[in-house]
Amino acid sequence: MMSLLCCTDPMPAVFVHGNPETTAIWGELFDALQRDDLVALSPPGFGAAVPEGWTATRSEYVAWLATELDAIEGPIDLVGHDWGGGHVLGFLLENPEAVRSWCVDLIGILHPDYVWHDAALVWQTPNDGEANIAGMIATPTADLAAFYETLGMSSAAAVDAASAVNKDMGACVLGLYRDAAQPALAELGKSTEALMVRPGLMVNAENDHYVGTDEMAQVAADRAGAQVVHLVDVGHWWMCENPALGAATLESFWASV
């Protein structure tokens, strides 16, 4: 578990990032939130060591998150981005009462019509996925960071994420995406109503093209009893592109719980 700031408040906010990221994606957002109870968790392979025997399945990440959260005194406001949101949803579908509130930015992937984005489809394809990951690992850190920055990461987050790309991360990317190949998510989505137990928020970034359509997000959020907030002029890395907007969105949601 990695804490970017000291956790002293009895109601911490816990953040989980995804792929291909590290806790650095939360830096500007944490600055904007101006709180001393923010905790950033690093999933194995994504800025954290991989345990022996790790195969990067969805169930392994859910078990990892359960262990991490059990060590944090609650009640917890849980926030997940990208695959971090996937881990959050997987955990809450098994433990719906474990948090005070939850927020993700990809609930549309639980819609039965969701189709994985192009990069994911490559990673899910034998040989093609391995070749793609090998290319990522071989790319100079500066070039990879520059590419990440064009996608929406801040400069600091892009450099940190590019520096973390290695064989362990690559193996986790392949294992995780292949374990989540459809119809796996569609099957998981059949249990979405379980999420209604606690207040939820779907952050729907206007220019995020990885997580399904607006309609998919709304349908899945409705089934989960979650609010949907549309963030304009930002994309997948909304927390980097407009941290003040992200902070205001989260603060408003938490205040309503």
Secondary structure, 3 states (H helix, E strand, C coil): CECCCCCCCCCCEEEECCCCCCHHHHHHHHHHHCCCCEEEECCECCCECCCCCCCCCHHHHHHHHHHHHHCCCCCCEEEECCHHHHHHHHHHHHCCCCCCEEEECCHHHHCCCCCCCHHHHHHCCCCHHHHHHHHHHHCCHHHHHHHHHHHCCCHHHHHHHHHCCCHHHHHHHHHHHHHCCCCHHHHHHCCHHHHHHCCEEEEEECCCCCCCCHHHHHHHHHHHCCEEEEECCCCCCHHHHCHHHHHHHHHHHHHHC
